[in-house]
Amino acid sequence: MSLAVIIAVGIIVSVIFHFIGVKVEAKKSVWVVIVLFWAGSISIAMSEVKEKGYKDIEKMRGNDPQTDKLIEDAMPKVSVYELVTIKNSYNKHKKKS
């Protein structure tokens, strides 16, 4: 799943929560929840991956120059977002061959 799809789903969920808040007249509470939802999502996306993520990166290294460049740019601390980008690049290359 690409980042654009994830963001689109997040925006749709935010709009749905907004209209639910308008319907039940709890706009402020719902907007606080939406802000917390987005802050948590961004925090998770920017956090460092676990040890298993680094093992996956080592398996992907050496197969495609573009993927290798992404890996080198992301090192030494790889975020979840960077790992998703690396995996997408690796999967594109894997489908071509």
JOHU-V387350 format. One record per helix or strand of 2 or more residues. SS is the DSSP state (A for helix, B for strand). FROM is the first residue (numbers start at 1). LEN is the number of residues. If there is no record, write none. Layout:
SS_FROM_LEN ; SS_FROM_LEN
//
This chain:
A_3_21 ; A_27_20 ; A_51_10 ; A_65_10 ; A_80_17
//
